[in-house]
Amino acid sequence: MSAAKAALRNFTRTLASEQIGCVNAVSPGVIETSLRQALPEATIEELRQALLQQIPVKRFGKPSRTMSPPTFLASKQASSIMVSS
């Protein structure tokens, strides 16, 4: 998953450098979803602990909190904002 995210991030940076002003990307961290319910509880907890070790803030994101930043960044109110990392 990290490789795919890095590839997408680099693709977006390349595209943005060629099409300045036309490219936006938001890359949230690990989001807690209901997909994990398909796994045994022991496997879920093991995976959860392994992922938490890799997350600086030591918590998962929530789906309800992932739409506000992209919605704002797509609005005219954010037309002067340029963020790159």
C-alpha positions as CSV (number, residue, x, y, z in Angstrom):
1,M,0.0,0.0,0.0
2,S,2.8,2.4,0.8
3,A,4.4,1.9,-2.7
4,A,1.1,2.5,-4.4
5,K,0.5,5.7,-2.4
6,A,4.1,6.9,-3.2
7,A,3.6,6.2,-6.9
8,L,0.3,8.2,-6.9
9,R,1.9,11.0,-5.0
10,N,4.9,11.2,-7.4
11,F,2.5,10.9,-10.4
12,T,0.5,13.8,-9.1
13,R,3.6,16.0,-8.5
14,T,4.8,15.3,-12.1
15,L,1.4,16.1,-13.5
16,A,1.1,19.2,-11.3
17,S,4.5,20.5,-12.6
18,E,3.3,20.1,-16.2
19,Q,-0.2,21.5,-15.6
20,I,0.3,24.1,-13.0
21,G,-3.0,25.2,-11.4
22,C,-5.0,22.2,-12.7
23,V,-4.0,19.5,-10.3
24,N,-5.1,18.9,-6.7
25,A,-4.5,15.8,-4.6
26,V,-5.4,14.9,-1.0
27,S,-3.7,11.8,0.5
28,P,-5.3,10.8,3.8
29,G,-3.6,8.3,6.0
30,V,-5.2,5.0,7.2
31,I,-9.0,5.3,7.4
32,E,-11.0,3.0,9.6
33,T,-13.7,1.4,7.5
34,S,-16.1,-1.5,7.8
35,L,-14.0,-3.7,5.4
36,R,-12.0,-4.9,8.4
37,Q,-15.1,-6.7,9.7
38,A,-14.5,-9.5,7.1
39,L,-11.4,-10.6,9.1
40,P,-11.1,-12.6,12.3
41,E,-10.9,-10.4,15.4
42,A,-7.4,-11.6,16.3
43,T,-6.2,-10.7,12.8
44,I,-7.8,-7.3,13.0
45,E,-6.2,-6.4,16.3
46,E,-2.8,-7.6,15.0
47,L,-3.1,-5.5,11.9
48,R,-4.4,-2.6,13.8
49,Q,-1.4,-2.6,16.2
50,A,1.1,-2.9,13.3
51,L,-0.5,0.0,11.5
52,L,-0.6,2.2,14.6
53,Q,3.1,1.8,15.0
54,Q,3.6,3.4,11.6
55,I,1.2,6.3,12.1
56,P,2.8,9.4,13.8
57,V,-0.5,10.6,15.5
58,K,-1.2,7.0,16.7
59,R,-4.9,7.0,15.5
60,F,-6.9,6.1,12.4
61,G,-8.8,8.6,10.4
62,K,-12.6,8.5,10.1
63,P,-14.5,8.6,6.8
64,S,-16.6,11.5,8.0
65,R,-13.5,13.7,8.4
66,T,-11.9,13.0,5.0
67,M,-14.3,15.2,2.8
68,S,-14.0,18.6,4.4
69,P,-10.4,19.4,3.3
70,P,-10.9,18.3,-0.4
71,T,-14.3,20.1,-0.5
72,F,-12.6,23.3,0.7
73,L,-9.6,23.0,-1.6
74,A,-11.9,22.5,-4.6
75,S,-13.8,25.7,-3.7
76,K,-13.1,29.3,-4.9
77,Q,-12.2,30.2,-1.3
78,A,-9.0,28.2,-1.7
79,S,-8.0,29.6,-5.0
80,S,-4.8,31.2,-3.6
81,I,-3.7,28.2,-1.6
82,M,-0.8,26.1,-2.9
83,V,0.5,23.3,-0.8
84,S,3.1,20.8,-1.8
85,S,5.2,18.4,0.2
